[in-house]
Amino acid sequence: MRIAWIGKKSPFCGNVTYSREVTNALLDRGHQVSFLHFAQEESETDNWPNFQEVSLPFIYKSQVYTIPTFKATKVLTDSLREIKPDVVHASLTLSPLDFVLPEICEQLNLPLIATFHTPFAGKGAKLISGTQLLAYQLYAPFLGNYDRVIVFSQIQRELLARMGVQEKNIAVIPNGVNTNKYSPGYSQIKTEFQAERLFVYQGRIAPEKNVESLLRAWKQADMGSSSKLLIVGDGPLRASLEPFYGLDYGIIWLGFVADEDRRVEILRGADVFILPSLVEGLSLSLLEAMACGLACLATDVGADGEVLEKGAGVVMSTKTVRSQLRTLLPLFQDHPELTTVLGQKARKRVEELYTLKKNITQLEELYSEVLVQRPLKLSWGA
């Protein structure tokens, strides 16, 4: 099958990881994949497959949204006409191009599928104001123009349905992780950081990630010199937080770690993974930590609470994250047997429901279903 994938290669975020892992896996299964993305001078090349690429011009690009140039629409249209794909799959980048893409594909008679990543509060809670709320309000009327929209959980499907998107056009395909790559294994990370107990946060250092609640709880819990907290990631709040929460409190800031093997090594050597977010979609970082056998603490936002059901981890309320962590951190520090059991349950949960293999199989089935319903009729020579 020929697939035109429209997504992101940089700057690093969950959308980038999703595009990289899924396109790698599709190629492994024998599909032809062309990758169309907003390029920049220095692209992250870590573990990206060797496929045909098309650079879409842009004015501005961040981890949250992208502003294309006026020329981008023509470049995209001409590229799709040349590639002649069986299906177009857009991993939506919060870009104005997302809204004209259905019209382009309709003109070319190409089936169009979208993955809608935008995080949300979850469990029927109101979306927080700002980017997330605006994104859902903007996108809901347009998502019906796609042949299918992929979301990561039933909660998100219901949310979009309440906003007017037809449920029959919404497919629930959870994120998946490569459980061969992300697995328990040997690591020297504890020796490197002189830690008996190692706790990890991995993600953006941004307001919606609520990292400061974790940092304040850690400081207040007085964890002692034998426990360390690794902060893996970068973002707009790092400069304002790092000076106040440093090595004096056992907190080590690693910044963004581009090397995937290094990230796996960190997870394998850690005991506990913490994700205190106020909003999420379905965190790939959480799934990666679970696959590596870590005990996981995460807030009940997006689909993360659903992932940790049936004892696969500890689910926290966003309203009392700091007070909960102040209690839980010492508990997980002093009871290694508890983290071992939770880590085993986390790994088992991922193996049952959230493997990349299962994700790709469901994706292939969706492609086939859409192609049957909307066969390709265009004569490319015309």
Salt bridges, closest charged atoms under 4 A:
GLU21 OE2 - ARG20 NE 3.11
GLU21 OE2 - LYS181 NZ 3.32
GLU53 OE2 - LYS9 NZ 3.24
GLU53 OE1 - HIS37 NE2 2.67
ASP78 OD2 - LYS74 NZ 2.66
ASP78 OD1 - ARG81 NH1 3.59
ASP86 OD1 - ARG2 NH2 3.77
GLU106 OE1 - ARG374 NH2 3.19
ASP147 OD2 - ARG374 NH1 2.86
GLU167 OE1 - ARG157 NH1 2.96
GLU192 OE2 - ARG262 NH2 2.67
GLU208 OE2 - ARG204 NH1 2.71
ASP234 OD2 - ARG238 NH1 3.65
GLU242 OE1 - ARG238 NE 2.88
GLU260 OE2 - ARG20 NH2 3.40
GLU260 OE2 - LYS181 NZ 3.29
GLU265 OE1 - ARG262 NH1 3.22
ASP271 OD2 - LYS190 NZ 2.97
ASP271 OD1 - ARG197 NH1 3.20
GLU280 OE2 - LYS209 NZ 2.66
GLU309 OE1 - ARG349 NH2 3.82
GLU337 OE2 - HIS335 ND1 3.12
GLU351 OE2 - ARG347 NE 3.06
GLU364 OE1 - ARG29 NH1 2.79
GLU364 OE2 - HIS31 NE2 2.74
GLU369 OE2 - ARG148 NH2 2.72
